[in-house]
Amino acid sequence: MKTTTLCKYTLFVFSLFLNWGIRAQEVQLTLNTTGGALSYYLGNQKDVVTDLTLIGSFNGWDISTLHEMAKLTKLNIAQAKPVEGGFFYFGRNIYVENNKIPPCMFYSMSGLTSLVLPTTITAIGNQAFQDCQGLTSITIPSGVTQIDTLAFAYCTGLKSITTVGNITEICNHAFLECSSLTSFTIPASVTKLGKSPFSGCTGLREFIVDSANPIVCDIDGVLFSKDQSTILAYPNAKSASYTMPESTTRIEDYAFEWCEDLGSVVINNNVNSLGEGAFYGCKGLVSATLSNKTPSIKANTFYNCKSLNTISIPASVASVGSGAFGLCSGLTSIHSYRTTAPSATTTTFTSVNTSTCIVYVPKGSYSSYKSATGWSAFKYINEEGTSVPQLEANSIKVYTVQGGIIVEGTNIGDIISVYDVTGALVQSIRVTDETTIIYVPANHIYLIMVTGKVFKVAL
């Protein structure tokens, strides 16, 4: 009796381990199904299948089933056609059209590591593969002509994309933040590129363009218009410095967006158009030399370029847009060469330390800048050739007594700087009391600067 019970218990434990072992292994399944029947054919295997091959057709109901397959890592639907019928829900009801991968079909199926698409499809919908982080490669069938908006956005594991057909359009942000892509080949068939299709591809080192392509080309791995006049996109991981070829006359909107390793860029003097957000998020950019034909610095051009410490704005620049230097917290000096202040907004210099950053302007231009929107926020505005920044005096009093200079109306901790008439610093004093006495040699003229205000005294 005891022996029989022990045997039954042993068989039960063995059965449990065997069952666990099967479940831990890859479970392959091939199904010949029709649209709407996938859940029925899977039965209780839906929760264990890891490798699924479909033959026949599938519709919206079946896509819902695919999303419910928690262990699915490999999917081959090469011989299955998308057909009308049913829908799946992803923030809204999404319906399937014949031979088209619908929007959001594989959205956030991050467990998928291998996917073979139907050979018959003609289109890939927006966000179709968004956030498929486990996907490492994809082959786009020959019938597909368009890669829609955000189609492969946030596919951070995607390393290889093979196009075997006649893709004519790559839409806005199609490969947004595909950080594992190191190279992208644009075939001859592509005739339209959307806005920033490769934004945030931080591993991208080069573009390779088929020489027969009619609209774009590559120069040393950088994406240009066919006539080589416009920079369309700079690979995020290409190099730490870049000098534009002489053929360049225009920089596309957001062309260098999120090139965080780019440390310096030289824009040749033929460039007469600098795109909106051209260097957006280039956090490592320390220096940028602008063309003297630049008519404007558009919105967000250098936004979040935290390492930028100085910038020279040519006399040709008539306006500086919103956020153009937003979050440029490292800026210590701005040299603007236009005699009248370029138009700016209250957000042009957001998060720039306007209390310490010095603005250098042409001689005789102080008043123009001091009264201009955006520029007036800077405490130190210095006319070129003047050693001491010019500012307005208000409540602080500075006067002389025998043997020294008295400064009143300052705050504890303020710095008082004393210059001679040549602009040379004589001494610098930190305020420790309500009244400060400064002892300097007599029979001289001095310039006293305190809290951004300048006083001229003779002793």
Secondary structure by P-SEA (a helix, b strand, c coil): caaaaaaaaaaaaaaaaaaaaaaacbbbbbbbccccccccccccccccccbbbbcccccaaaaaaaaacccccbbbcccbbbbccbbbbcccbbbbccccccccccccccccccccccccccccccccccccccccbbbbcccccccccccccccccccbbbbcccccccccccccccccccbbbbccccccccccccccccccccccccccccccccccccccccccccccccccccccbbbbcccccccccccccccccccbbbbcccccccccccccccccccbbbbbccccccccccccccccccbbbbcccccccccccccccccccbbbbccccccccccccccccccccbbbbbcccaaaaaaaccccccccccccccccbbbbbbccccccccccbbbbccccccbbbbbbcccccccbbbbbcccbbbbbccccbbbbbbcccbbbbbcc
